[in-house]
């Protein structure tokens, strides 16, 4: 009787290998709340990019004959105290919130990661100088540090970006320094050094890529925090200045009419809450996707 064992072994196909990207996306979007957060973020990005096409009116057009109107067919969210269409102001507010969030977090992450990489890799007096500077920044809560920097530099978009970036930078630096300290003794680093790789190559080719997972999670969560910080600065009058359309400015100007026209302060508050919650949901899903314990199970 012929032996078909070898024939079956030859014809049997090996299990299909799942790519790392597909595995990460599968874990990340395994929960409906993460999908909902991603949908909200995409929707807000579309609003911000295509605001001139979506908004029914220019953001700064005033009509003093139509101030503080209630929601109607012409003005879905009514008008503010200067007769500007409030829906338009809320839509344009998404532009500044997303711009500040992305740029400020990118600035804080880039500077903080480089400083943490240098401190963790070289150690010694280099680490002492950098980390003592970071400790001095961490002596103040991030919100207090941001307010102090913004008050010294004055209002404006650049001031907001610098203030939020400096306030968030110490967290990235300490996290990166800890990651580098735990990785630089690994065998692949020793092998790279024995092969003649220089310090820069080891730092940016081997240590940095293997430290990015927690940084990406932190950056995704900090996007929502940066939006809250920008709204706080604008609300207090030391951030982005009128007549720019930002959610913080709209809350500040609309709070005077909270009893007669509650939609003026509450609409931007709801927009801030939804967007920040969406970034937190996506950050939570990204954390699960980049966790090696979960990646190995799917």
C-alpha positions in Angstrom: 0.0 0.0 0.0 1.6 3.3 -1.0 2.6 5.7 1.7 0.9 9.1 1.1 2.3 10.8 4.2 5.1 12.5 2.2 2.7 13.5 -0.5 0.3 15.1 2.0 3.2 16.9 3.7 4.3 18.3 0.3 0.8 19.4 -0.8 -0.2 20.9 2.6 0.2 24.7 2.5 2.0 26.4 5.3 -0.2 28.7 7.4 -0.6 32.2 6.0 1.7 34.7 7.7 0.0 37.8 9.0 1.9 40.9 8.5 2.9 43.1 11.4 0.8 46.0 10.2 -2.3 43.9 9.8 -1.8 42.4 13.3 -1.4 45.8 14.8 -4.5 47.2 13.1 -6.5 44.2 14.0 -5.7 44.6 17.7 -6.1 48.4 17.6 -9.5 48.3 16.0 -10.8 45.3 17.9 -13.0 47.5 20.1 -15.9 49.6 18.8 -14.9 52.6 21.0 -11.6 52.8 19.1 -13.4 52.7 15.8 -15.7 55.4 17.0 -12.8 57.6 18.1 -11.1 57.2 14.8 -14.3 58.1 12.9 -14.6 61.3 15.0 -11.0 62.2 14.3 -11.3 61.7 10.6 -14.6 63.7 10.6 -12.9 66.6 12.4 -9.9 66.5 10.1 -12.2 66.7 7.1 -14.0 69.7 8.7 -10.8 71.4 9.3 -9.3 70.9 5.9 -12.4 71.7 3.9 -13.8 74.4 6.3 -13.9 77.1 3.5 -16.1 74.7 1.4 -18.3 73.3 4.3 -18.9 76.5 6.4 -21.9 78.4 5.2 -20.3 81.9 5.8 -16.9 83.4 6.2 -15.8 83.1 9.9 -15.4 86.9 10.5 -18.3 88.3 8.6 -20.4 90.5 11.0 -24.0 91.5 10.8 -24.8 93.8 13.6 -28.5 93.7 12.6 -28.7 90.0 13.4 -26.9 89.6 16.7 -27.6 86.7 19.1 -30.2 85.1 16.9 -31.6 81.7 17.9 -30.9 78.6 15.7 -32.7 78.8 12.4 -32.6 77.6 8.8 -30.2 80.4 7.9 -28.0 79.9 11.0 -28.1 76.4 12.3 -26.4 77.3 15.6 -27.6 80.9 15.7 -25.3 84.0 15.7 -23.0 85.4 18.3 -22.9 88.9 19.8 -21.4 90.3 16.6 -23.8 88.7 14.3 -21.3 86.1 13.0 -22.6 82.6 12.1 -21.8 80.4 15.1 -21.7 77.1 13.2 -19.0 78.6 10.9 -17.0 79.7 14.0 -17.2 76.2 15.5 -16.1 74.6 12.2 -13.1 76.9 11.8 -12.2 76.3 15.4 -11.4 72.7 14.5 -8.6 74.0 12.2 -6.7 75.8 15.0 -7.3 73.0 17.6 -5.9 70.3 15.3 -3.1 72.5 14.1 -2.0 73.3 17.6 -2.4 69.7 18.7 -0.3 68.2 15.9 2.4 70.8 15.8 2.9 71.3 19.6 3.0 67.5 20.3 5.4 67.0 17.4 7.6 69.7 18.7 7.6 68.4 22.2 8.1 64.8 21.1 11.0 65.6 18.8 12.9 67.8 21.3 12.1 65.5 24.2 13.1 62.3 22.5 16.4 63.7 21.2 17.3 65.0 24.7 16.3 61.7 26.4 18.2 59.7 23.8 21.4 61.7 24.4 21.0 61.5 28.2 20.3 57.8 28.3 23.0 56.8 25.8 25.9 58.9 27.1 25.1 59.0 30.8 27.5 60.7 33.2 27.7 64.4 33.3 25.7 64.8 30.0 22.8 62.9 31.6 23.1 65.0 34.8 22.9 68.3 33.0 20.0 67.3 30.8 17.9 65.5 33.5 18.4 68.2 36.1 17.1 70.7 33.6 14.1 68.4 33.0 13.6 68.0 36.7 13.4 71.8 37.0 10.7 71.9 34.4 8.8 69.1 36.1 8.9 71.0 39.4 5.9 72.9 38.0 2.7 71.2 36.8 2.5 71.3 33.0 -0.6 73.6 33.0 1.1 76.1 35.3 4.4 76.0 33.3 2.4 76.6 30.1 0.5 79.6 31.6 3.7 81.1 32.8 5.5 80.8 29.5 2.5 82.1 27.6 2.1 85.1 29.9 5.8 86.0 29.4 5.8 85.7 25.6 2.4 87.3 25.0 -0.5 85.9 22.9 -0.4 84.5 19.4 -0.2 81.1 17.6 3.6 80.9 18.0 3.4 81.6 21.7 0.8 78.8 22.1 2.9 76.3 20.2 6.1 77.1 22.2 4.3 77.2 25.6 2.5 73.8 25.0 5.6 72.2 23.5 7.9 73.2 26.4 5.2 72.1 29.0 4.9 68.6 27.4 8.6 68.1 26.5 9.9 66.8 29.9 7.6 63.7 29.8 9.0 62.6 26.5 12.6 63.2 27.7 12.2 61.1 30.8 10.3 58.3 29.0 12.9 58.1 26.2 15.8 58.2 28.7 14.3 55.3 30.6 13.8 53.3 27.4 17.4 53.9 26.2 18.8 52.9 29.6 16.9 49.6 29.4 17.9 48.9 25.8 21.5 50.0 25.4 22.8 46.9 27.1 21.1 44.5 24.7 23.1 42.2 22.5 22.2 43.9 19.2 23.6 47.1 20.5 26.8 45.4 21.6 27.0 43.7 18.2 26.6 47.0 16.4 29.3 48.6 18.5 31.6 45.6 17.9 30.9 45.9 14.1 32.3 49.5 14.1 29.0 51.4 14.3 29.4 54.9 15.6 27.4 56.6 18.4 24.9 58.3 16.0 24.2 55.1 14.1 23.6 53.2 17.3 21.4 55.9 18.7 19.2 56.6 15.7 19.4 53.2 13.8 19.0 50.8 16.8 17.9 52.5 20.0 15.4 55.1 18.7 13.3 52.8 16.5 13.0 50.2 19.4 11.9 53.0 21.7 9.1 54.5 19.6 6.2 52.3 20.7 5.5 54.0 24.0 6.3 57.4 22.5 3.6 56.9 19.8 1.1 56.0 22.5 2.0 59.1 24.6 1.8 61.4 21.6 -1.6 60.1 20.6 -3.0 60.8 24.1 -1.2 64.1 24.3 -2.9 65.4 21.2 -6.1 65.7 23.2 -4.2 67.3 26.1 -2.7 69.9 23.8 -6.1 70.8 22.5 -7.3 71.3 26.0 -4.2 73.5 26.8 -4.8 75.6 23.7 -8.5 76.1 24.7 -7.4 77.1 28.2 -5.0 79.7 27.0 -7.5 81.2 24.5 -10.2 81.2 27.2 -8.0 83.1 29.5 -7.0 85.6 26.8 -3.3 84.8 26.7 -3.4 82.3 23.8 -4.6 82.9 20.3 -6.3 86.3 20.1 -9.6 87.4 18.5 -10.9 87.6 15.8 -9.5 84.2 15.2 -12.1 81.4 15.6 -11.0 79.0 18.3 -13.1 77.0 20.7 -11.5 78.5 23.7 -12.4 82.1 22.6 -15.9 81.0 21.7 -16.4 79.6 25.2 -15.0 82.7 26.8 -17.2 85.1 24.8 -20.3 82.9 25.0 -20.3 82.4 28.8 -21.9 85.9 29.2 -24.9 84.6 27.4 -25.2 81.2 29.1 -28.7 81.8 30.4 -30.2 83.5 27.4 -28.2 81.6 24.6 -26.7 78.5 26.2 -25.6 77.1 22.9 -22.9 79.7 22.6 -20.7 78.4 25.4 -21.9 74.8 25.2 -21.4 74.0 21.5 -17.6 74.6 21.6 -17.3 72.8 24.9 -19.1 69.7 23.4 -16.7 69.9 20.4 -13.7 70.0 22.7 -15.0 67.1 24.8 -15.8 64.9 21.8 -12.4 65.5 20.1 -10.3 65.0 23.2 -12.3 61.8 24.1 -11.7 60.5 20.5 -7.9 61.0 20.8 -7.9 59.2 24.2 -9.9 56.3 22.7 -7.5 55.9 19.8 -4.5 56.3 22.1 -5.9 53.5 24.3 -6.3 51.3 21.2 -2.8 52.1 20.0 -1.4 51.1 23.4 -3.1 47.7 23.1 -1.9 47.3 19.6 1.8 48.1 20.4 1.8 45.9 23.5 4.0 42.8 22.7 1.9 40.6 25.0 -1.2 41.3 22.9 0.6 41.3 19.5 1.8 37.8 20.1 -1.8 36.4 20.6 -3.2 37.4 17.2 
